[in-house]
Amino acid sequence: MPETLYRLNQKKPHLLTLIIMSSFASMGAVIFMPALSKISDYFHITTNHSQLIITLFLVGYALGQLFYGPLANRLGRKRAFYVGIAIATLGSIVSILAEPLNSFPLLIFGRLLEALGSSAGLVISYAMINDYYYPTEARRVISFMTLAFAIMPGIATFVGSLLITYFSWLSCFYFMLFYGLTLIIPVCFL
């Protein structure tokens, strides 16, 4: 049995920070779903075409997870997550620019970038748990993260519906831009 609960003699990562990091992509995947009909109306496309936004986000999310593990091992956990935030921020900006440029392909590309960037959160938070905690404590932390991962889509749908009701479909992408940039603050304290 280890002498301490933790593998590293460093400051323990805060559970809320790990939850927010791991929920980054699930928030991005779901927040705009209430806006799909408004997006299809705006771009004069069918609802089936507007669902490409979801499909390509999931593809980018899956692909992004392949790269962040090796990147986090090479650059360190925080730097790799900063790379993810930068890519997700670029994706949010590209998605926002799709509206004034009236370009649905640009929106799809922006969503793909958002997914590639936001997938860093899940990979790196689990890597940090593996780095820091012994298995017994790691299971407890992962159970909280799994619960948050299950609840986040409901919260994201609720937030997305409020944004669309009081603002426009574009406000969901502004929210994701804000969410990604705000993540820098707790990650700095890791």
N, C-alpha and C positions, 0 to 999 in steps of 0.2 A: 504494500500500500504506500502511495507517495506521501511525503511529509506535508505537502500543501495541496490545496484544491486545484492549483493552477500550474501549468507547465512553464510559463515564462515569469520572470521577475520584473514585469512591467505593469503599468496601469491596466486594470481589467477593462476591456471594451464594454461600454454601457449597453445594456440590453435594448433600450429604446433606439439607440443609434443603429444597432444591428438589424432591428426590425424595420426601421425606416429605409435602410440601405437595401435590404432584401425585398422590400415591397415596391421599390422604384419601378420595376418593369410591370408588375401587375397593376399598378395605378395607371401607367401609361397605356396598357393594353385595353383597359375597360372604360376609362373616363369619358371618352368621346362616343361611346356606343349609343347613348340617347340622341346623338346628333347625326346619325347616319342618314336619316331621311332628309334632314336639312342640308347636309353635304351633297346628297344626290340631287336635290332641287337646285342648289346653287350652281353646281357644275353641269347640270342638265344631263345626268347619267342615270342609269337604272340603279336600284338598290343593290342588285347583284354586283354591279361594278364598284359601288361604294364599299362593299365588303372586302374588296382587295386590300383596303387599309388594314383590316384585321389580319388577313392572311399573311401579308408581307411583314407585318409586325411580328407575328409568331415565328416566321422563318428567320427574321433577323435576330430575334430573341434566342432561338435555338443555336444559330450559328455563332452568335456573340459569346455564348457560354464556352465554346471550344477554345477561344483565344485568351480569355482573361486569366485562366489558371496559370498557363505558362508565363503570361505577361506579369502577373502578380509575383511569381517566383523570381522573375528576372529583375523587375523594377522595384519590387516591394508592394505591399498591400495598398498603402495610401496613394502612391503614385499611379498604380494601375487603375484605382478607382477614379482618380482625377482625370485620367485619359477617358474613362467611360463617361464621366460627367461632361467633359468637353465634346465628345461625339454626340451625346444625347442633346446637349445644348445646341449644337450645330443643327441637329435634326429638327429640333423645335423651331428654330429660326427659319429653316427651309420650309417647314410646314406652314408657318405663319405667312411667309412670302407667297405661298401658293394662292392665297385669297386675292391680294391685289393684282397678281399676275394672271389670275384666272386659269391656273394650270393644275389639273388633277394629277398628271404624272409627277409634277413637282411635289405635290402633297404625298403621294405614294413613296417617293424617294425620301422625303423628310421623315416619314414614319419608319422606313427601314433604318435610317440612321439613328432615330430615337431608340429603336429596339436594340441595335448593335451596341449603343452606348449604355442603355439602362440595364442590359443583362449583366453588366459588371457587378451590380449590387448584390445579386444572389450568390454569384460565384465567390466573390471576395469576402462576403460576410461568413459564408460557410468555411472558407479557408482560414479566416481569423478564429473561428470557433475551434477548428481543428488545431491551430497553432497554440491557442491559449489554454484551453480546458482539457482536463483529463476526461475520459469517456463518460463517467458517471455524471459529472456536472454538464458536460456537452449535451447529453440527452435532455437534460432539463431545459437548457437554453434553446435547443432546437425545437422542443415541444412548444415553447412560447412563440418562436418564429413561425412554426407551421400553423399555429392558431391565427396569428396575424396574417399570414399568407392566405388563409381561407376567408378571413373577414374582409380583407382589403378590396376585393372586387365589388362587394356590396357598398362599401364606403365610397369607392371611386364612382360607381354608377349614380349614387345619391348626389355626390359633388358635381358630377357631370350634368345631371338633370337640373340642378340649381343654376349652374352657370348658363346652360342653354335657355332656361326659362327667363332669367333676368338679363342676360347679355346676348351672345350669339354663339354659333358653333365654334367660332375661332377662339373664344375665351378658354376652351379646353386646352388648346395648344399653348396659350399664354400661361395657363396654370401649370402645365408640365414644364415650361421654361422656368417658371418661378420655383417649382418643386426641385428641379435639378440644381439650380443655382443655390437654393437654400441648403441642400445637402452638403455643400462645401463646409458649412459651419460645424456640424457635429463631427464630420470626418477629420477636420483639423485637430480635434481634441483626442483622436484615437492614439 
